[in-house]
Amino acid sequence: MDDITWEEPFCGEGASCFRLGTDATGNAYIAIAGEEETPLTDSRDALRRMIIDIKAGKADHLL
């Protein structure tokens, strides 16, 4: 796997902590904190779209 730059974990109350990361080749990664060796991988564009959609409320039904 390419050298991944991980952000600090995003943690919810009583929930798992998730980490977002990117690499120099345009890939984006999402992993459970502590399990960064097995991330979900997609493009930075896909990660950007997911964040925009979440901010727009498209995942509110999951809360």
MOPAC internal coordinates of N, CA, C and O (Angstrom, degrees):
PM7 1SCF
backbone

  N    0.0000 0     0.00 0     0.00 0    0    0    0
  C    1.4416 1     0.00 0     0.00 0    1    0    0
  C    1.5242 1   108.67 1     0.00 0    2    1    0
  O    1.2310 1   120.28 1   -34.27 1    3    2    1
  N    1.3384 1   117.08 1   145.73 1    3    2    1
  C    1.4563 1   121.26 1   179.23 1    5    3    2
  C    1.5220 1   110.27 1   -65.50 1    6    5    3
  O    1.2310 1   121.28 1   -13.80 1    7    6    5
  N    1.3158 1   115.15 1   166.20 1    7    6    5
  C    1.4611 1   120.63 1   177.78 1    9    7    6
  C    1.5264 1   109.17 1   -68.23 1   10    9    7
  O    1.2310 1   120.31 1   -66.27 1   11   10    9
  N    1.3217 1   117.02 1   113.73 1   11   10    9
  C    1.4583 1   122.99 1  -175.49 1   13   11   10
  C    1.5274 1   109.39 1   -98.33 1   14   13   11
  O    1.2310 1   120.80 1   -46.65 1   15   14   13
  N    1.3319 1   116.07 1   133.35 1   15   14   13
  C    1.4577 1   121.81 1   172.67 1   17   15   14
  C    1.5180 1   106.82 1   -98.20 1   18   17   15
  O    1.2310 1   120.61 1   -68.73 1   19   18   17
  N    1.3321 1   116.44 1   111.27 1   19   18   17
  C    1.4647 1   121.95 1  -177.21 1   21   19   18
  C    1.5209 1   110.71 1   -92.33 1   22   21   19
  O    1.2310 1   120.59 1   -40.48 1   23   22   21
  N    1.3288 1   116.47 1   139.52 1   23   22   21
  C    1.4589 1   122.86 1   171.68 1   25   23   22
  C    1.5231 1   108.40 1   -80.28 1   26   25   23
  O    1.2310 1   120.45 1   -14.14 1   27   26   25
  N    1.3300 1   116.75 1   165.86 1   27   26   25
  C    1.4576 1   120.51 1   174.45 1   29   27   26
  C    1.5328 1   108.54 1   -61.86 1   30   29   27
  O    1.2310 1   119.36 1   -29.61 1   31   30   29
  N    1.3378 1   118.82 1   150.39 1   31   30   29
  C    1.4665 1   121.18 1  -179.11 1   33   31   30
  C    1.5284 1   113.08 1   -62.61 1   34   33   31
  O    1.2310 1   121.09 1   -34.74 1   35   34   33
  N    1.3304 1   115.52 1   145.26 1   35   34   33
  C    1.4627 1   123.24 1   170.83 1   37   35   34
  C    1.5191 1   106.03 1  -101.12 1   38   37   35
  O    1.2310 1   120.68 1   -61.82 1   39   38   37
  N    1.3315 1   116.30 1   118.18 1   39   38   37
  C    1.4583 1   120.33 1  -175.28 1   41   39   38
  C    1.5175 1   110.95 1  -122.50 1   42   41   39
  O    1.2310 1   120.89 1   -41.39 1   43   42   41
  N    1.3210 1   115.89 1   138.61 1   43   42   41
  C    1.4530 1   121.91 1   173.59 1   45   43   42
  C    1.5116 1   109.22 1  -105.17 1   46   45   43
  O    1.2310 1   120.71 1   -15.07 1   47   46   45
  N    1.3176 1   116.24 1   164.93 1   47   46   45
  C    1.4556 1   120.52 1   178.68 1   49   47   46
  C    1.5225 1   110.30 1   -62.01 1   50   49   47
  O    1.2310 1   120.24 1   -58.08 1   51   50   49
  N    1.3166 1   117.15 1   121.92 1   51   50   49
  C    1.4523 1   122.01 1   177.15 1   53   51   50
  C    1.5161 1   114.21 1    63.78 1   54   53   51
  O    1.2310 1   120.01 1  -161.38 1   55   54   53
  N    1.3314 1   117.59 1    18.62 1   55   54   53
  C    1.4642 1   120.93 1  -177.66 1   57   55   54
  C    1.5233 1   109.67 1  -121.18 1   58   57   55
  O    1.2310 1   121.39 1   -11.68 1   59   58   57
  N    1.3096 1   114.95 1   168.32 1   59   58   57
  C    1.4561 1   120.37 1   175.70 1   61   59   58
  C    1.5198 1   110.18 1   -65.88 1   62   61   59
  O    1.2310 1   120.92 1   -25.38 1   63   62   61
  N    1.2991 1   115.85 1   154.62 1   63   62   61
  C    1.4540 1   121.59 1   175.54 1   65   63   62
  C    1.5244 1   108.62 1   -98.04 1   66   65   63
  O    1.2310 1   121.11 1   -45.39 1   67   66   65
  N    1.3185 1   115.49 1   134.61 1   67   66   65
  C    1.4555 1   120.79 1   179.66 1   69   67   66
  C    1.5139 1   109.67 1  -110.84 1   70   69   67
  O    1.2310 1   120.87 1   -30.62 1   71   70   69
  N    1.3312 1   115.94 1   149.38 1   71   70   69
  C    1.4625 1   121.15 1   177.18 1   73   71   70
  C    1.5203 1   108.76 1  -124.06 1   74   73   71
  O    1.2310 1   121.20 1   -38.24 1   75   74   73
  N    1.3313 1   115.31 1   141.76 1   75   74   73
  C    1.4495 1   122.73 1   174.22 1   77   75   74
  C    1.5146 1   107.63 1  -109.31 1   78   77   75
  O    1.2310 1   120.60 1   -37.23 1   79   78   77
  N    1.3221 1   116.45 1   142.77 1   79   78   77
  C    1.4527 1   120.49 1   178.72 1   81   79   78
  C    1.5164 1   111.07 1  -145.52 1   82   81   79
  O    1.2310 1   121.13 1   -17.17 1   83   82   81
  N    1.3129 1   115.44 1   162.83 1   83   82   81
  C    1.4653 1   121.97 1   176.25 1   85   83   82
  C    1.5173 1   108.41 1  -139.26 1   86   85   83
  O    1.2310 1   121.27 1   -18.24 1   87   86   85
  N    1.3319 1   115.18 1   161.76 1   87   86   85
  C    1.4626 1   119.88 1   174.09 1   89   87   86
  C    1.5257 1   109.50 1  -127.48 1   90   89   87
  O    1.2310 1   120.50 1    -4.66 1   91   90   89
  N    1.2975 1   116.65 1   175.34 1   91   90   89
  C    1.4675 1   122.18 1  -175.60 1   93   91   90
  C    1.5207 1   113.58 1   -73.30 1   94   93   91
  O    1.2310 1   119.77 1   168.55 1   95   94   93
  N    1.3317 1   118.05 1   -11.45 1   95   94   93
  C    1.4670 1   120.49 1  -177.70 1   97   95   94
  C    1.5251 1   113.16 1   -98.32 1   98   97   95
  O    1.2310 1   119.97 1  -172.05 1   99   98   97
  N    1.3464 1   117.66 1     7.95 1   99   98   97
  C    1.4591 1   120.69 1   175.98 1  101   99   98
  C    1.5098 1   115.58 1    94.48 1  102  101   99
  O    1.2310 1   120.04 1  -168.81 1  103  102  101
  N    1.3194 1   117.53 1    11.19 1  103  102  101
  C    1.4582 1   120.53 1   178.24 1  105  103  102
  C    1.5191 1   110.65 1   -92.68 1  106  105  103
  O    1.2310 1   120.88 1   -27.18 1  107  106  105
  N    1.3264 1   115.91 1   152.82 1  107  106  105
  C    1.4605 1   123.05 1   175.47 1  109  107  106
  C    1.5164 1   108.34 1  -121.79 1  110  109  107
  O    1.2310 1   120.77 1   -28.76 1  111  110  109
  N    1.3239 1   116.13 1   151.24 1  111  110  109
  C    1.4595 1   122.02 1  -175.20 1  113  111  110
  C    1.5238 1   109.86 1  -135.50 1  114  113  111
  O    1.2310 1   120.85 1   -35.97 1  115  114  113
  N    1.3313 1   115.98 1   144.03 1  115  114  113
  C    1.4548 1   123.35 1   172.30 1  117  115  114
  C    1.5247 1   106.15 1  -129.46 1  118  117  115
  O    1.2310 1   120.66 1   -49.01 1  119  118  117
  N    1.3356 1   116.34 1   130.99 1  119  118  117
  C    1.4612 1   119.80 1  -179.81 1  121  119  118
  C    1.5193 1   109.51 1  -145.58 1  122  121  119
  O    1.2310 1   120.85 1   -22.93 1  123  122  121
  N    1.3034 1   115.98 1   157.07 1  123  122  121
  C    1.4553 1   121.70 1   169.85 1  125  123  122
  C    1.5195 1   106.11 1   -75.37 1  126  125  123
  O    1.2310 1   120.25 1   -46.47 1  127  126  125
  N    1.3314 1   117.13 1   133.53 1  127  126  125
  C    1.4634 1   120.68 1   179.62 1  129  127  126
  C    1.5254 1   109.83 1   -54.15 1  130  129  127
  O    1.2310 1   120.92 1   -50.14 1  131  130  129
  N    1.3131 1   115.84 1   129.86 1  131  130  129
  C    1.4569 1   121.48 1  -177.32 1  133  131  130
  C    1.5170 1   113.07 1    94.38 1  134  133  131
  O    1.2310 1   120.25 1   167.84 1  135  134  133
  N    1.3337 1   117.14 1   -12.16 1  135  134  133
  C    1.4614 1   121.67 1   179.28 1  137  135  134
  C    1.5304 1   110.80 1  -122.85 1  138  137  135
  O    1.2310 1   120.72 1  -143.94 1  139  138  137
  N    1.3280 1   116.22 1    36.06 1  139  138  137
  C    1.4496 1   121.91 1  -176.36 1  141  139  138
  C    1.5297 1   113.18 1   -64.32 1  142  141  139
  O    1.2310 1   120.16 1   164.33 1  143  142  141
  N    1.3286 1   117.30 1   -15.67 1  143  142  141
  C    1.4684 1   120.12 1   179.40 1  145  143  142
  C    1.5328 1   112.44 1   -74.40 1  146  145  143
  O    1.2310 1   119.95 1   169.40 1  147  146  145
  N    1.3487 1   117.70 1   -10.60 1  147  146  145
  C    1.4742 1   121.12 1   178.97 1  149  147  146
  C    1.5269 1   110.60 1  -131.11 1  150  149  147
  O    1.2310 1   120.26 1  -115.55 1  151  150  149
  N    1.3353 1   117.10 1    64.45 1  151  150  149
  C    1.4685 1   119.27 1  -177.49 1  153  151  150
  C    1.5247 1   113.00 1   -83.21 1  154  153  151
  O    1.2310 1   121.53 1   -17.74 1  155  154  153
  N    1.3231 1   114.67 1   162.26 1  155  154  153
  C    1.4553 1   122.89 1   166.35 1  157  155  154
  C    1.5193 1   104.76 1   -82.66 1  158  157  155
  O    1.2310 1   119.98 1   -47.90 1  159  158  157
  N    1.3320 1   117.64 1   132.10 1  159  158  157
  C    1.4594 1   121.35 1  -174.64 1  161  159  158
  C    1.5186 1   111.10 1  -122.64 1  162  161  159
  O    1.2310 1   120.71 1   -41.59 1  163  162  161
  N    1.3236 1   116.24 1   138.41 1  163  162  161
  C    1.4648 1   122.93 1   175.04 1  165  163  162
  C    1.5266 1   107.04 1  -156.74 1  166  165  163
  O    1.2310 1   120.13 1     8.67 1  167  166  165
  N    1.3083 1   117.36 1  -171.33 1  167  166  165
  C    1.4630 1   120.72 1  -179.76 1  169  167  166
  C    1.5269 1   110.60 1   -81.88 1  170  169  167
  O    1.2310 1   120.97 1   -18.67 1  171  170  169
  N    1.3266 1   115.75 1   161.33 1  171  170  169
  C    1.4632 1   119.54 1   174.66 1  173  171  170
  C    1.5228 1   110.22 1   -62.00 1  174  173  171
  O    1.2310 1   120.26 1   145.10 1  175  174  173
  N    1.3284 1   117.11 1   -34.90 1  175  174  173
  C    1.4691 1   120.17 1   177.69 1  177  175  174
  C    1.5256 1   111.03 1   -61.53 1  178  177  175
  O    1.2310 1   120.22 1   139.09 1  179  178  177
  N    1.3274 1   117.19 1   -40.91 1  179  178  177
  C    1.4651 1   120.40 1   178.32 1  181  179  178
  C    1.5292 1   110.66 1   -65.09 1  182  181  179
  O    1.2310 1   120.16 1   139.04 1  183  182  181
  N    1.3320 1   117.31 1   -40.96 1  183  182  181
  C    1.4629 1   120.79 1   177.40 1  185  183  182
  C    1.5252 1   110.09 1   -64.40 1  186  185  183
  O    1.2310 1   120.14 1   136.36 1  187  186  185
  N    1.3233 1   117.34 1   -43.64 1  187  186  185
  C    1.4621 1   121.44 1   178.69 1  189  187  186
  C    1.5320 1   110.38 1   -58.99 1  190  189  187
  O    1.2310 1   120.08 1   133.99 1  191  190  189
  N    1.3205 1   117.46 1   -46.01 1  191  190  189
  C    1.4652 1   122.28 1  -179.87 1  193  191  190
  C    1.5233 1   110.54 1   -62.30 1  194  193  191
  O    1.2310 1   120.11 1   137.80 1  195  194  193
  N    1.3353 1   117.40 1   -42.20 1  195  194  193
  C    1.4625 1   120.66 1   179.68 1  197  195  194
  C    1.5281 1   110.52 1   -62.52 1  198  197  195
  O    1.2310 1   119.87 1   135.13 1  199  198  197
  N    1.3326 1   117.85 1   -44.87 1  199  198  197
  C    1.4569 1   120.98 1   179.95 1  201  199  198
  C    1.5240 1   111.06 1   -63.56 1  202  201  199
  O    1.2310 1   120.19 1   136.94 1  203  202  201
  N    1.3297 1   117.24 1   -43.06 1  203  202  201
  C    1.4637 1   121.22 1   177.81 1  205  203  202
  C    1.5292 1   110.46 1   -60.76 1  206  205  203
  O    1.2310 1   120.45 1   135.53 1  207  206  205
  N    1.3320 1   116.75 1   -44.47 1  207  206  205
  C    1.4679 1   120.66 1   179.88 1  209  207  206
  C    1.5285 1   111.87 1   -65.15 1  210  209  207
  O    1.2310 1   120.20 1   139.59 1  211  210  209
  N    1.3280 1   117.23 1   -40.41 1  211  210  209
  C    1.4636 1   120.34 1   177.97 1  213  211  210
  C    1.5259 1   109.94 1   -63.50 1  214  213  211
  O    1.2310 1   120.50 1   135.01 1  215  214  213
  N    1.3430 1   116.65 1   -44.99 1  215  214  213
  C    1.4630 1   120.05 1   178.86 1  217  215  214
  C    1.5235 1   111.99 1   -63.20 1  218  217  215
  O    1.2310 1   120.26 1   152.00 1  219  218  217
  N    1.3348 1   117.12 1   -28.00 1  219  218  217
  C    1.4594 1   121.75 1   179.21 1  221  219  218
  C    1.5292 1   112.34 1   -82.05 1  222  221  219
  O    1.2310 1   120.19 1   179.05 1  223  222  221
  N    1.3293 1   117.25 1    -0.95 1  223  222  221
  C    1.4607 1   120.72 1   176.34 1  225  223  222
  C    1.5141 1   115.22 1    91.69 1  226  225  223
  O    1.2310 1   119.63 1  -172.32 1  227  226  225
  N    1.3238 1   118.31 1     7.68 1  227  226  225
  C    1.4648 1   120.16 1  -176.42 1  229  227  226
  C    1.5208 1   113.58 1   -71.58 1  230  229  227
  O    1.2310 1   119.87 1   170.87 1  231  230  229
  N    1.3246 1   117.85 1    -9.13 1  231  230  229
  C    1.4745 1   120.59 1   177.22 1  233  231  230
  C    1.5255 1   111.62 1  -114.27 1  234  233  231
  O    1.2310 1   120.18 1  -171.08 1  235  234  233
  N    1.3116 1   117.26 1     8.92 1  235  234  233
  C    1.4694 1   120.50 1  -177.44 1  237  235  234
  C    1.5321 1   112.29 1   -59.18 1  238  237  235
  O    1.2310 1   119.74 1   150.79 1  239  238  237
  N    1.2942 1   118.11 1   -29.21 1  239  238  237
  C    1.4601 1   120.57 1  -179.79 1  241  239  238
  C    1.5291 1   112.02 1   -66.62 1  242  241  239
  O    1.2310 1   119.83 1   166.17 1  243  242  241
  N    1.3253 1   117.93 1   -13.83 1  243  242  241
  C    1.4661 1   121.82 1   178.11 1  245  243  242
  C    1.5332 1   112.65 1   -84.93 1  246  245  243
  O    1.2310 1   121.10 1   170.05 1  247  246  245
  N    1.3251 1   115.51 1    -9.95 1  247  246  245
  C    1.4750 1   119.93 1  -177.38 1  249  247  246
  C    1.5066 1   111.46 1   -84.73 1  250  249  247
  O    1.2310 1   120.10 1   180.00 1  251  250  249

